[in-house]
Amino acid sequence: MPLTHFLLLIAFVIFAAGTTIGLAVWADLPLVALGFAALAGSLLLGARQLR
């Protein structure tokens, strides 16, 4: 993977994370709820890969 693609990928992930946290704060969603949602999504995707 070329360096420019790698750096753009990192920048996009940081931007997406910041946007997600910003929208959660704007919608008055507790960050704990956002964390639980991320954990649940991670567990679902992880369990899906085991099959």
Predicted model as a PDB file, atoms N, CA, C, CB and O in Angstrom, pLDDT in the B-factor column:
MODEL        1                                                                  
ATOM      1  N   MET A   1       0.854  -1.168   0.000  1.00 84.00           N  
ATOM      2  CA  MET A   1       0.000   0.000   0.000  1.00 84.00           C  
ATOM      3  C   MET A   1       0.904   1.236   0.000  1.00 84.00           C  
ATOM      4  CB  MET A   1      -0.973  -0.005   1.230  1.00 84.00           C  
ATOM      5  O   MET A   1       1.782   1.363   0.852  1.00 84.00           O  
ATOM      6  N   PRO A   2       0.690   2.131  -0.942  1.00 93.00           N  
ATOM      7  CA  PRO A   2       1.510   3.351  -0.986  1.00 93.00           C  
ATOM      8  C   PRO A   2       1.297   4.219   0.263  1.00 93.00           C  
ATOM      9  CB  PRO A   2       1.180   4.165  -2.253  1.00 93.00           C  
ATOM     10  O   PRO A   2       0.249   4.176   0.907  1.00 93.00           O  
ATOM     11  N   LEU A   3       2.305   4.985   0.567  1.00 94.00           N  
ATOM     12  CA  LEU A   3       2.263   5.819   1.777  1.00 94.00           C  
ATOM     13  C   LEU A   3       1.105   6.810   1.740  1.00 94.00           C  
ATOM     14  CB  LEU A   3       3.581   6.574   1.945  1.00 94.00           C  
ATOM     15  O   LEU A   3       0.466   7.051   2.764  1.00 94.00           O  
ATOM     16  N   THR A   4       0.830   7.385   0.577  1.00 95.00           N  
ATOM     17  CA  THR A   4      -0.256   8.369   0.501  1.00 95.00           C  
ATOM     18  C   THR A   4      -1.612   7.727   0.812  1.00 95.00           C  
ATOM     19  CB  THR A   4      -0.290   9.019  -0.895  1.00 95.00           C  
ATOM     20  O   THR A   4      -2.442   8.333   1.489  1.00 95.00           O  
ATOM     21  N   HIS A   5      -1.835   6.518   0.326  1.00 96.00           N  
ATOM     22  CA  HIS A   5      -3.091   5.835   0.623  1.00 96.00           C  
ATOM     23  C   HIS A   5      -3.194   5.516   2.113  1.00 96.00           C  
ATOM     24  CB  HIS A   5      -3.211   4.547  -0.206  1.00 96.00           C  
ATOM     25  O   HIS A   5      -4.259   5.656   2.713  1.00 96.00           O  
ATOM     26  N   PHE A   6      -2.096   5.094   2.695  1.00 97.00           N  
ATOM     27  CA  PHE A   6      -2.074   4.779   4.120  1.00 97.00           C  
ATOM     28  C   PHE A   6      -2.385   6.019   4.953  1.00 97.00           C  
ATOM     29  CB  PHE A   6      -0.712   4.198   4.520  1.00 97.00           C  
ATOM     30  O   PHE A   6      -3.179   5.950   5.891  1.00 97.00           O  
ATOM     31  N   LEU A   7      -1.774   7.141   4.623  1.00 97.00           N  
ATOM     32  CA  LEU A   7      -2.012   8.369   5.376  1.00 97.00           C  
ATOM     33  C   LEU A   7      -3.442   8.871   5.194  1.00 97.00           C  
ATOM     34  CB  LEU A   7      -1.025   9.448   4.949  1.00 97.00           C  
ATOM     35  O   LEU A   7      -4.051   9.369   6.141  1.00 97.00           O  
ATOM     36  N   LEU A   8      -3.981   8.742   3.981  1.00 97.00           N  
ATOM     37  CA  LEU A   8      -5.370   9.129   3.751  1.00 97.00           C  
ATOM     38  C   LEU A   8      -6.331   8.224   4.527  1.00 97.00           C  
ATOM     39  CB  LEU A   8      -5.694   9.082   2.253  1.00 97.00           C  
ATOM     40  O   LEU A   8      -7.357   8.688   5.025  1.00 97.00           O  
ATOM     41  N   LEU A   9      -6.001   6.947   4.626  1.00 97.00           N  
ATOM     42  CA  LEU A   9      -6.824   6.022   5.392  1.00 97.00           C  
ATOM     43  C   LEU A   9      -6.835   6.404   6.867  1.00 97.00           C  
ATOM     44  CB  LEU A   9      -6.320   4.589   5.219  1.00 97.00           C  
ATOM     45  O   LEU A   9      -7.891   6.409   7.500  1.00 97.00           O  
ATOM     46  N   ILE A  10      -5.679   6.719   7.409  1.00 98.00           N  
ATOM     47  CA  ILE A  10      -5.595   7.145   8.812  1.00 98.00           C  
ATOM     48  C   ILE A  10      -6.371   8.438   9.024  1.00 98.00           C  
ATOM     49  CB  ILE A  10      -4.122   7.333   9.239  1.00 98.00           C  
ATOM     50  O   ILE A  10      -7.096   8.576  10.008  1.00 98.00           O  
ATOM     51  N   ALA A  11      -6.220   9.391   8.098  1.00 98.00           N  
ATOM     52  CA  ALA A  11      -6.942  10.662   8.219  1.00 98.00           C  
ATOM     53  C   ALA A  11      -8.448  10.451   8.150  1.00 98.00           C  
ATOM     54  CB  ALA A  11      -6.502  11.633   7.120  1.00 98.00           C  
ATOM     55  O   ALA A  11      -9.196  11.092   8.888  1.00 98.00           O  
ATOM     56  N   PHE A  12      -8.902   9.555   7.267  1.00 97.00           N  
ATOM     57  CA  PHE A  12     -10.329   9.292   7.159  1.00 97.00           C  
ATOM     58  C   PHE A  12     -10.875   8.643   8.426  1.00 97.00           C  
ATOM     59  CB  PHE A  12     -10.609   8.405   5.958  1.00 97.00           C  
ATOM     60  O   PHE A  12     -11.974   8.983   8.865  1.00 97.00           O  
ATOM     61  N   VAL A  13     -10.136   7.727   9.014  1.00 96.00           N  
ATOM     62  CA  VAL A  13     -10.589   7.068  10.247  1.00 96.00           C  
ATOM     63  C   VAL A  13     -10.680   8.081  11.385  1.00 96.00           C  
ATOM     64  CB  VAL A  13      -9.633   5.911  10.635  1.00 96.00           C  
ATOM     65  O   VAL A  13     -11.637   8.056  12.159  1.00 96.00           O  
ATOM     66  N   ILE A  14      -9.702   8.964  11.494  1.00 97.00           N  
ATOM     67  CA  ILE A  14      -9.734   9.989  12.542  1.00 97.00           C  
ATOM     68  C   ILE A  14     -10.908  10.940  12.309  1.00 97.00           C  
ATOM     69  CB  ILE A  14      -8.396  10.778  12.579  1.00 97.00           C  
ATOM     70  O   ILE A  14     -11.593  11.322  13.257  1.00 97.00           O  
ATOM     71  N   PHE A  15     -11.144  11.324  11.053  1.00 97.00           N  
ATOM     72  CA  PHE A  15     -12.270  12.206  10.727  1.00 97.00           C  
ATOM     73  C   PHE A  15     -13.604  11.530  11.047  1.00 97.00           C  
ATOM     74  CB  PHE A  15     -12.226  12.609   9.239  1.00 97.00           C  
ATOM     75  O   PHE A  15     -14.495  12.164  11.611  1.00 97.00           O  
ATOM     76  N   ALA A  16     -13.748  10.254  10.696  1.00 95.00           N  
ATOM     77  CA  ALA A  16     -14.994   9.530  10.958  1.00 95.00           C  
ATOM     78  C   ALA A  16     -15.238   9.391  12.462  1.00 95.00           C  
ATOM     79  CB  ALA A  16     -14.956   8.139  10.296  1.00 95.00           C  
ATOM     80  O   ALA A  16     -16.370   9.533  12.923  1.00 95.00           O  
ATOM     81  N   ALA A  17     -14.188   9.116  13.220  1.00 93.00           N  
ATOM     82  CA  ALA A  17     -14.337   9.004  14.677  1.00 93.00           C  
ATOM     83  C   ALA A  17     -14.734  10.344  15.282  1.00 93.00           C  
ATOM     84  CB  ALA A  17     -13.029   8.501  15.320  1.00 93.00           C  
ATOM     85  O   ALA A  17     -15.613  10.404  16.142  1.00 93.00           O  
ATOM     86  N   GLY A  18     -14.101  11.401  14.844  1.00 94.00           N  
ATOM     87  CA  GLY A  18     -14.445  12.735  15.350  1.00 94.00           C  
ATOM     88  C   GLY A  18     -15.860  13.135  14.992  1.00 94.00           C  
ATOM     89  O   GLY A  18     -16.563  13.733  15.807  1.00 94.00           O  
ATOM     90  N   THR A  19     -16.286  12.812  13.778  1.00 95.00           N  
ATOM     91  CA  THR A  19     -17.650  13.116  13.361  1.00 95.00           C  
ATOM     92  C   THR A  19     -18.665  12.330  14.183  1.00 95.00           C  
ATOM     93  CB  THR A  19     -17.831  12.812  11.876  1.00 95.00           C  
ATOM     94  O   THR A  19     -19.699  12.865  14.581  1.00 95.00           O  
ATOM     95  N   THR A  20     -18.366  11.070  14.432  1.00 91.00           N  
ATOM     96  CA  THR A  20     -19.271  10.241  15.230  1.00 91.00           C  
ATOM     97  C   THR A  20     -19.401  10.773  16.645  1.00 91.00           C  
ATOM     98  CB  THR A  20     -18.784   8.797  15.261  1.00 91.00           C  
ATOM     99  O   THR A  20     -20.510  10.878  17.168  1.00 91.00           O  
ATOM    100  N   ILE A  21     -18.285  11.108  17.270  1.00 91.00           N  
ATOM    101  CA  ILE A  21     -18.331  11.649  18.631  1.00 91.00           C  
ATOM    102  C   ILE A  21     -19.027  13.010  18.640  1.00 91.00           C  
ATOM    103  CB  ILE A  21     -16.904  11.772  19.217  1.00 91.00           C  
ATOM    104  O   ILE A  21     -19.799  13.309  19.551  1.00 91.00           O  
ATOM    105  N   GLY A  22     -18.756  13.827  17.634  1.00 93.00           N  
ATOM    106  CA  GLY A  22     -19.411  15.136  17.544  1.00 93.00           C  
ATOM    107  C   GLY A  22     -20.919  15.022  17.402  1.00 93.00           C  
ATOM    108  O   GLY A  22     -21.660  15.761  18.050  1.00 93.00           O  
ATOM    109  N   LEU A  23     -21.382  14.106  16.564  1.00 92.00           N  
ATOM    110  CA  LEU A  23     -22.826  13.908  16.409  1.00 92.00           C  
ATOM    111  C   LEU A  23     -23.454  13.345  17.671  1.00 92.00           C  
ATOM    112  CB  LEU A  23     -23.111  12.981  15.237  1.00 92.00           C  
ATOM    113  O   LEU A  23     -24.582  13.699  18.012  1.00 92.00           O  
ATOM    114  N   ALA A  24     -22.737  12.473  18.369  1.00 91.00           N  
ATOM    115  CA  ALA A  24     -23.262  11.918  19.621  1.00 91.00           C  
ATOM    116  C   ALA A  24     -23.393  13.004  20.681  1.00 91.00           C  
ATOM    117  CB  ALA A  24     -22.353  10.786  20.132  1.00 91.00           C  
ATOM    118  O   ALA A  24     -24.375  13.027  21.423  1.00 91.00           O  
ATOM    119  N   VAL A  25     -22.435  13.886  20.759  1.00 92.00           N  
ATOM    120  CA  VAL A  25     -22.497  14.988  21.733  1.00 92.00           C  
ATOM    121  C   VAL A  25     -23.608  15.961  21.340  1.00 92.00           C  
ATOM    122  CB  VAL A  25     -21.127  15.734  21.820  1.00 92.00           C  
ATOM    123  O   VAL A  25     -24.339  16.448  22.202  1.00 92.00           O  
ATOM    124  N   TRP A  26     -23.739  16.245  20.039  1.00 95.00           N  
ATOM    125  CA  TRP A  26     -24.768  17.162  19.562  1.00 95.00           C  
ATOM    126  C   TRP A  26     -26.168  16.620  19.847  1.00 95.00           C  
ATOM    127  CB  TRP A  26     -24.598  17.418  18.065  1.00 95.00           C  
ATOM    128  O   TRP A  26     -27.082  17.391  20.137  1.00 95.00           O  
ATOM    129  N   ALA A  27     -26.343  15.299  19.767  1.00 93.00           N  
ATOM    130  CA  ALA A  27     -27.636  14.665  20.005  1.00 93.00           C  
ATOM    131  C   ALA A  27     -27.856  14.340  21.481  1.00 93.00           C  
ATOM    132  CB  ALA A  27     -27.752  13.399  19.179  1.00 93.00           C  
ATOM    133  O   ALA A  27     -28.828  13.667  21.824  1.00 93.00           O  
ATOM    134  N   ASP A  28     -26.980  14.802  22.345  1.00 93.00           N  
ATOM    135  CA  ASP A  28     -27.057  14.545  23.798  1.00 93.00           C  
ATOM    136  C   ASP A  28     -27.075  13.062  24.122  1.00 93.00           C  
ATOM    137  CB  ASP A  28     -28.297  15.201  24.385  1.00 93.00           C  
ATOM    138  O   ASP A  28     -27.742  12.640  25.066  1.00 93.00           O  
ATOM    139  N   LEU A  29     -26.353  12.276  23.353  1.00 91.00           N  
ATOM    140  CA  LEU A  29     -26.229  10.843  23.608  1.00 91.00           C  
ATOM    141  C   LEU A  29     -25.053  10.642  24.560  1.00 91.00           C  
ATOM    142  CB  LEU A  29     -26.029  10.032  22.271  1.00 91.00           C  
ATOM    143  O   LEU A  29     -23.958  11.138  24.297  1.00 91.00           O  
ATOM    144  N   PRO A  30     -25.263   9.926  25.655  1.00 91.00           N  
ATOM    145  CA  PRO A  30     -24.138   9.692  26.575  1.00 91.00           C  
ATOM    146  C   PRO A  30     -23.023   8.904  25.874  1.00 91.00           C  
ATOM    147  CB  PRO A  30     -24.619   8.928  27.841  1.00 91.00           C  
ATOM    148  O   PRO A  30     -23.296   7.988  25.098  1.00 91.00           O  
ATOM    149  N   LEU A  31     -21.794   9.260  26.149  1.00 87.00           N  
ATOM    150  CA  LEU A  31     -20.671   8.573  25.515  1.00 87.00           C  
ATOM    151  C   LEU A  31     -20.591   7.111  25.948  1.00 87.00           C  
ATOM    152  CB  LEU A  31     -19.363   9.286  25.846  1.00 87.00           C  
ATOM    153  O   LEU A  31     -20.036   6.279  25.231  1.00 87.00           O  
ATOM    154  N   VAL A  32     -21.146   6.799  27.121  1.00 92.00           N  
ATOM    155  CA  VAL A  32     -21.184   5.406  27.565  1.00 92.00           C  
ATOM    156  C   VAL A  32     -22.077   4.592  26.633  1.00 92.00           C  
ATOM    157  CB  VAL A  32     -21.690   5.307  29.029  1.00 92.00           C  
ATOM    158  O   VAL A  32     -21.744   3.456  26.294  1.00 92.00           O  
ATOM    159  N   ALA A  33     -23.207   5.160  26.217  1.00 92.00           N  
ATOM    160  CA  ALA A  33     -24.103   4.470  25.289  1.00 92.00           C  
ATOM    161  C   ALA A  33     -23.420   4.267  23.943  1.00 92.00           C  
ATOM    162  CB  ALA A  33     -25.414   5.259  25.109  1.00 92.00           C  
ATOM    163  O   ALA A  33     -23.579   3.219  23.317  1.00 92.00           O  
ATOM    164  N   LEU A  34     -22.671   5.253  23.502  1.00 90.00           N  
ATOM    165  CA  LEU A  34     -21.925   5.121  22.249  1.00 90.00           C  
ATOM    166  C   LEU A  34     -20.863   4.030  22.372  1.00 90.00           C  
ATOM    167  CB  LEU A  34     -21.270   6.466  21.863  1.00 90.00           C  
ATOM    168  O   LEU A  34     -20.632   3.275  21.428  1.00 90.00           O  
ATOM    169  N   GLY A  35     -20.224   3.951  23.523  1.00 90.00           N  
ATOM    170  CA  GLY A  35     -19.233   2.901  23.757  1.00 90.00           C  
ATOM    171  C   GLY A  35     -19.851   1.515  23.769  1.00 90.00           C  
ATOM    172  O   GLY A  35     -19.291   0.571  23.211  1.00 90.00           O  
ATOM    173  N   PHE A  36     -21.027   1.394  24.417  1.00 94.00           N  
ATOM    174  CA  PHE A  36     -21.706   0.098  24.427  1.00 94.00           C  
ATOM    175  C   PHE A  36     -22.156  -0.302  23.022  1.00 94.00           C  
ATOM    176  CB  PHE A  36     -22.912   0.136  25.373  1.00 94.00           C  
ATOM    177  O   PHE A  36     -22.096  -1.479  22.666  1.00 94.00           O  
ATOM    178  N   ALA A  37     -22.603   0.658  22.229  1.00 92.00           N  
ATOM    179  CA  ALA A  37     -23.010   0.364  20.857  1.00 92.00           C  
ATOM    180  C   ALA A  37     -21.808  -0.110  20.032  1.00 92.00           C  
ATOM    181  CB  ALA A  37     -23.653   1.610  20.205  1.00 92.00           C  
ATOM    182  O   ALA A  37     -21.925  -1.045  19.241  1.00 92.00           O  
ATOM    183  N   ALA A  38     -20.665   0.535  20.220  1.00 91.00           N  
ATOM    184  CA  ALA A  38     -19.457   0.118  19.508  1.00 91.00           C  
ATOM    185  C   ALA A  38     -19.016  -1.274  19.949  1.00 91.00           C  
ATOM    186  CB  ALA A  38     -18.324   1.127  19.739  1.00 91.00           C  
ATOM    187  O   ALA A  38     -18.600  -2.085  19.122  1.00 91.00           O  
ATOM    188  N   LEU A  39     -19.107  -1.552  21.240  1.00 95.00           N  
ATOM    189  CA  LEU A  39     -18.747  -2.875  21.753  1.00 95.00           C  
ATOM    190  C   LEU A  39     -19.680  -3.948  21.212  1.00 95.00           C  
ATOM    191  CB  LEU A  39     -18.777  -2.881  23.282  1.00 95.00           C  
ATOM    192  O   LEU A  39     -19.231  -5.024  20.816  1.00 95.00           O  
ATOM    193  N   ALA A  40     -20.969  -3.661  21.194  1.00 95.00           N  
ATOM    194  CA  ALA A  40     -21.941  -4.628  20.668  1.00 95.00           C  
ATOM    195  C   ALA A  40     -21.701  -4.889  19.185  1.00 95.00           C  
ATOM    196  CB  ALA A  40     -23.379  -4.122  20.889  1.00 95.00           C  
ATOM    197  O   ALA A  40     -21.758  -6.035  18.738  1.00 95.00           O  
ATOM    198  N   GLY A  41     -21.434  -3.836  18.425  1.00 92.00           N  
ATOM    199  CA  GLY A  41     -21.142  -4.017  17.003  1.00 92.00           C  
ATOM    200  C   GLY A  41     -19.890  -4.829  16.775  1.00 92.00           C  
ATOM    201  O   GLY A  41     -19.839  -5.665  15.873  1.00 92.00           O  
ATOM    202  N   SER A  42     -18.886  -4.588  17.584  1.00 93.00           N  
ATOM    203  CA  SER A  42     -17.641  -5.345  17.472  1.00 93.00           C  
ATOM    204  C   SER A  42     -17.856  -6.817  17.802  1.00 93.00           C  
ATOM    205  CB  SER A  42     -16.575  -4.752  18.392  1.00 93.00           C  
ATOM    206  O   SER A  42     -17.318  -7.695  17.128  1.00 93.00           O  
ATOM    207  N   LEU A  43     -18.640  -7.083  18.836  1.00 94.00           N  
ATOM    208  CA  LEU A  43     -18.921  -8.474  19.205  1.00 94.00           C  
ATOM    209  C   LEU A  43     -19.735  -9.188  18.121  1.00 94.00           C  
ATOM    210  CB  LEU A  43     -19.673  -8.526  20.543  1.00 94.00           C  
ATOM    211  O   LEU A  43     -19.489 -10.357  17.823  1.00 94.00           O  
ATOM    212  N   LEU A  44     -20.704  -8.482  17.535  1.00 93.00           N  
ATOM    213  CA  LEU A  44     -21.503  -9.084  16.470  1.00 93.00           C  
ATOM    214  C   LEU A  44     -20.655  -9.405  15.242  1.00 93.00           C  
ATOM    215  CB  LEU A  44     -22.648  -8.155  16.082  1.00 93.00           C  
ATOM    216  O   LEU A  44     -20.785 -10.478  14.653  1.00 93.00           O  
ATOM    217  N   LEU A  45     -19.799  -8.484  14.866  1.00 90.00           N  
ATOM    218  CA  LEU A  45     -18.945  -8.741  13.702  1.00 90.00           C  
ATOM    219  C   LEU A  45     -17.914  -9.811  13.987  1.00 90.00           C  
ATOM    220  CB  LEU A  45     -18.248  -7.467  13.265  1.00 90.00           C  
ATOM    221  O   LEU A  45     -17.568 -10.592  13.100  1.00 90.00           O  
ATOM    222  N   GLY A  46     -17.417  -9.858  15.216  1.00 88.00           N  
ATOM    223  CA  GLY A  46     -16.454 -10.890  15.586  1.00 88.00           C  
ATOM    224  C   GLY A  46     -17.090 -12.273  15.597  1.00 88.00           C  
ATOM    225  O   GLY A  46     -16.486 -13.245  15.143  1.00 88.00           O  
ATOM    226  N   ALA A  47     -18.310 -12.358  16.117  1.00 83.00           N  
ATOM    227  CA  ALA A  47     -19.010 -13.653  16.141  1.00 83.00           C  
ATOM    228  C   ALA A  47     -19.357 -14.102  14.726  1.00 83.00           C  
ATOM    229  CB  ALA A  47     -20.293 -13.565  16.999  1.00 83.00           C  
ATOM    230  O   ALA A  47     -19.381 -15.299  14.438  1.00 83.00           O  
ATOM    231  N   ARG A  48     -19.622 -13.159  13.860  1.00 82.00           N  
ATOM    232  CA  ARG A  48     -19.968 -13.487  12.469  1.00 82.00           C  
ATOM    233  C   ARG A  48     -18.771 -14.093  11.726  1.00 82.00           C  
ATOM    234  CB  ARG A  48     -20.463 -12.225  11.729  1.00 82.00           C  
ATOM    235  O   ARG A  48     -18.940 -14.940  10.849  1.00 82.00           O  
ATOM    236  N   GLN A  49     -17.580 -13.657  12.081  1.00 80.00           N  
ATOM    237  CA  GLN A  49     -16.380 -14.160  11.411  1.00 80.00           C  
ATOM    238  C   GLN A  49     -16.019 -15.562  11.874  1.00 80.00           C  
ATOM    239  CB  GLN A  49     -15.210 -13.224  11.655  1.00 80.00           C  
ATOM    240  O   GLN A  49     -15.283 -16.264  11.181  1.00 80.00           O  
ATOM    241  N   LEU A  50     -16.519 -15.987  13.032  1.00 75.00           N  
ATOM    242  CA  LEU A  50     -16.181 -17.316  13.541  1.00 75.00           C  
ATOM    243  C   LEU A  50     -16.885 -18.417  12.761  1.00 75.00           C  
ATOM    244  CB  LEU A  50     -16.539 -17.421  15.014  1.00 75.00           C  
ATOM    245  O   LEU A  50     -16.429 -19.561  12.750  1.00 75.00           O  
ATOM    246  N   ARG A  51     -17.991 -18.081  12.110  1.00 69.00           N  
ATOM    247  CA  ARG A  51     -18.725 -19.109  11.360  1.00 69.00           C  
ATOM    248  C   ARG A  51     -18.104 -19.392  10.047  1.00 69.00           C  
ATOM    249  CB  ARG A  51     -20.141 -18.706  11.151  1.00 69.00           C  
ATOM    250  O   ARG A  51     -18.601 -20.231   9.296  1.00 69.00           O  
TER     251      ARG A  51                                                      
ENDMDL                                                                          
END                                                                             
